[in-house]
Amino acid sequence: MKAPHNIKTTVSILLIFLTCLFALNRIMPRVIINDSVPSEEFSMARALDHLKIISEKPHFVSSSAHERVRVYLVTELEKLGLEVEIQETQVLGQKNRTGTKVHNILTRIKGSEPGKALMLLSHYDSEVSTSYGASDAGSGVVTILESVRAYLAKGIQPKNDIIVLISDAEELGLLGAQGFVDKHPWSKDVGLVLNFEARGSGGPVLMFVETNQGNQNLIRAFDRANISRPFSNSLFYSIYKLLPNDTDLTIFRKNADVQGYNFAFIDDHFDYHTALDNYERLDRNTLQHEASYLMPALDYFQWRISMSFLLKPI
């Protein structure tokens, strides 16, 4: 007599699974890689060209590959007509007491009006092992690099300044972010951070806010940014807080009371911090999903960052 009940349960679970799978499939964009993308749009081909070079070798702090990646990123930003600064400073970590000299890569796009700046953030060092750092966080770096190129190609000056921070030594304990927040004068100008991270090699990109205040205003602002394929849930941040890892955005929240959005993907989590975090394994659709967040968010927040509904607590 229990057989029919078991069949119904199995069918129900299967339907739920298939529904979730279908929903996730609808969220993920499908990439068509070609060289004919207009200059004002995000080009997957250009982003992958950058990623292939960045993730050629493991590039942990103090390695020769780490320095090579830094030089490459500075050169590519300068090609966009940007003035690049290397913040070189000694940092002792707050959490694990690890210390090192960091080399943060910084540039700033001047806005037309005074006010708080929008920060684009990711880190360029790989984990201290065999990881090639393609996802963590080469994906974030190339998403920012290519999105900034496309934005500049429009020839529109932002209302608010846009600060790009490609931080160093994140894998050693968020040291680059700490060095910037605690020691760089630009840190006082930051009003909102868009941070790009990874804990796997694919899947949909999750959005979750990190703030010392209520998050209702941030969620409303995110909705108004008209992101085409948003994927978020109040459960995500609760799970994130249970994990042993923080992100660079945590430093901004704790040390400077600056809030922001984390964007990260977690599928194929077994690739995280291993040699499987490489150029070939990174899901191209996931990289496109990251770009689908940043491009409209960049257009929206660069002229709304100083609005009171975003910066004041509820």
Protein Blocks (a to p, Z undefined) as FASTA:
>chain_A
ZZmmmmmmmmmmmmmmmmmmmmmmmmpccddddfkbcfkbccfklmmmmmmmmmmpccde
hiaklmmmmmmmmmmmmmnopacdddddddddfklopacdddddddddddfbecdddddd
ddfbdcddjbnolmmmmkmmmmmmmmmmmmmmnopacfbdcdddddehklnnopmmmmmm
mmpmklmmpmbdcdddddbjedjdddddddfbdfklmmmmmmmnopabbcddfklmmmmm
mpmbdcfklmmmmmnopacdddddfehklmgopaklcfklpcfklmmmmmmmmmmmmmmm
mmmmmpmklmpcZZ
